[in-house]
Every structure is written in structure tokens, then in C-alpha cells.
Amino acid sequence: MTDTPVVVGLAGSLSSESRSTALVTRVLRELEAFGVTSEFINLADLPADALLARSRDAALNRALQTTTSARVLVVGTPIYRASYTGQLKAFFDLLPRDALANTAVGLIATGAGRDHRLAVDHALRPLVASLAGLSASRAIYASDAELDANPQDVQQQVTALARELLGLIRAD
Ligand SMILES: Cc1cc2nc3c(=O)[nH]c(=O)nc-3n(C[C@H](O)[C@H](O)[C@H](O)COP(=O)(O)O)c2cc1C
């Protein structure tokens, strides 16, 4: 963990061996290769009661603060019921208004198939915009079959998103 990470990865999967989380990590690694500091937040590690605002938790408060202060956020989620996970929504609901102003956000989703790929544009982009964040034009969507059969295609998406985010960091 670094004191002031430029990039924060935020994983919204409930799975311990998560495909979407692995993609978040891969984007972070590509950015780190250019000297960008990063921190990683796995929502599955945070207490569910606190995520539902039924209790307070220091780790959750730190995660919210880290997310709010990130220059770049890389958000990954599996598609659940045609959208992002409830866990990711619960976390975003706890962020203050305009929490992502001045934050560029890279979007990543994985799904069982391609039917719900537009959730990136129809669900994730509005979610980010509701907090005044700016989504990168590139995003990653990969189906489970593509991840298994076409790793090169997925890698191209990873590199394209990392390059766009790097350009936004360097433009500051
Ligand atoms: C509760 C649940 C709901 C799901 N709903 C969808 C869905 O609506 N559309 C879809 O394409 N995949 C759906 N999936 C499949 C996952 O999105 C897919 O396997 C994904 O790659 C898992 O990502 P993860 O390994 O990061 O958790 C669902 C999976 C679960 C567990």
C-alpha cells in the first residue's frame, strides 16, 4: 500500500477467484510498469453490515476515503442480473455527493455471455456520472468464454484501457 496512490482498483465481485477482479489487477500492473502508484480495494473483504450502513467500520471508511481521493479509479464487476453487483452499488451509495469529481474511471465487466455487455454503457457509466466522475472512453467487457478462448483479445482491451488512463494521468 502507498500513501497517496494515483490509481485505485475497486473490485466488486463476491467471488474469491474472480475474473473481473483479475482484470482490474492486470490494468493496475500495466500502469505500475510506468511508475504509477496504485492501491487495491476488494469489496468482498469489507463487512457486509457496514456496506449496508447498519454498522460503522474503519476499513470501509478508509476505502471510501481512498476512492474519493483517487486520481484514477479502475472499477471491475461481474454482471449480476444484467447489471453491476449489489455490493458495488452499496459501496457507491456510501460515497458523498460529487465524490468522483476530478476522477477518471476505467470500467471493467465480465459476464457469462455477451447479452449484457451494454451494462457497461447503460449502468456503469451513469453510475460514475452520478458521482461527477468521468468514464474513460475505452472499457473492458469480456465473457467467460472469451476469457478462456481469446486471452489475446482480452489483453488488447486491458492494454487499450491502461494506455488511455495513463494518458489522462500524464495530461494532468
Ligand atoms: C448471482 C449471479 C448473477 C449473474 N447474472 C448474470 C447476468 O445477468 N448476465 C451475465 O452475462 N452473467 C451473469 N452471471 C455470470 C457472471 O457475471 C460471470 O460468470 C462473471 O464472469 C463472473 O465474474 P467474477 O468471476 O468476477 O465474479 C451471474 C453470476 C451470478 C453469480
PDBQT file of the ligand as one rigid body, heavy atoms in Angstrom, charges set to zero:
ROOT
HETATM    1  C1  LIG A 201     -25.819 -14.105  -8.989  1.00  0.00    +0.000 C 
HETATM    2  C2  LIG A 201     -25.248 -14.110 -10.377  1.00  0.00    +0.000 A 
HETATM    3  C3  LIG A 201     -25.930 -13.456 -11.393  1.00  0.00    +0.000 A 
HETATM    4  C4  LIG A 201     -25.407 -13.441 -12.691  1.00  0.00    +0.000 A 
HETATM    5  N1  LIG A 201     -26.098 -12.778 -13.660  1.00  0.00    +0.000 NA
HETATM    6  C5  LIG A 201     -25.570 -12.699 -14.910  1.00  0.00    +0.000 A 
HETATM    7  C6  LIG A 201     -26.251 -11.976 -15.922  1.00  0.00    +0.000 A 
HETATM    8  O1  LIG A 201     -27.334 -11.421 -15.731  1.00  0.00    +0.000 OA
HETATM    9  N2  LIG A 201     -25.661 -11.889 -17.152  1.00  0.00    +0.000 N 
HETATM   10  C7  LIG A 201     -24.448 -12.494 -17.432  1.00  0.00    +0.000 A 
HETATM   11  O2  LIG A 201     -23.947 -12.365 -18.564  1.00  0.00    +0.000 OA
HETATM   12  N3  LIG A 201     -23.788 -13.199 -16.477  1.00  0.00    +0.000 NA
HETATM   13  C8  LIG A 201     -24.310 -13.314 -15.221  1.00  0.00    +0.000 A 
HETATM   14  N4  LIG A 201     -23.648 -14.007 -14.252  1.00  0.00    +0.000 N 
HETATM   15  C9  LIG A 201     -22.340 -14.636 -14.581  1.00  0.00    +0.000 C 
HETATM   16  C10 LIG A 201     -21.152 -13.774 -14.145  1.00  0.00    +0.000 C 
HETATM   17  O3  LIG A 201     -21.327 -12.399 -14.462  1.00  0.00    +0.000 OA
HETATM   18  C11 LIG A 201     -19.873 -14.213 -14.847  1.00  0.00    +0.000 C 
HETATM   19  O4  LIG A 201     -19.610 -15.571 -14.626  1.00  0.00    +0.000 OA
HETATM   20  C12 LIG A 201     -18.697 -13.356 -14.424  1.00  0.00    +0.000 C 
HETATM   21  O5  LIG A 201     -17.602 -13.525 -15.313  1.00  0.00    +0.000 OA
HETATM   22  C13 LIG A 201     -18.223 -13.666 -13.019  1.00  0.00    +0.000 C 
HETATM   23  O6  LIG A 201     -17.250 -12.714 -12.671  1.00  0.00    +0.000 OA
HETATM   24  P1  LIG A 201     -16.355 -12.852 -11.347  1.00  0.00    +0.000 P 
HETATM   25  O7  LIG A 201     -15.517 -14.093 -11.530  1.00  0.00    +0.000 OA
HETATM   26  O8  LIG A 201     -15.533 -11.609 -11.331  1.00  0.00    +0.000 OA
HETATM   27  O9  LIG A 201     -17.279 -12.943 -10.180  1.00  0.00    +0.000 OA
HETATM   28  C14 LIG A 201     -24.172 -14.064 -12.969  1.00  0.00    +0.000 A 
HETATM   29  C15 LIG A 201     -23.491 -14.741 -11.941  1.00  0.00    +0.000 A 
HETATM   30  C16 LIG A 201     -24.037 -14.765 -10.656  1.00  0.00    +0.000 A 
HETATM   31  C17 LIG A 201     -23.291 -15.482  -9.543  1.00  0.00    +0.000 C 
ENDROOT
TORSDOF 0
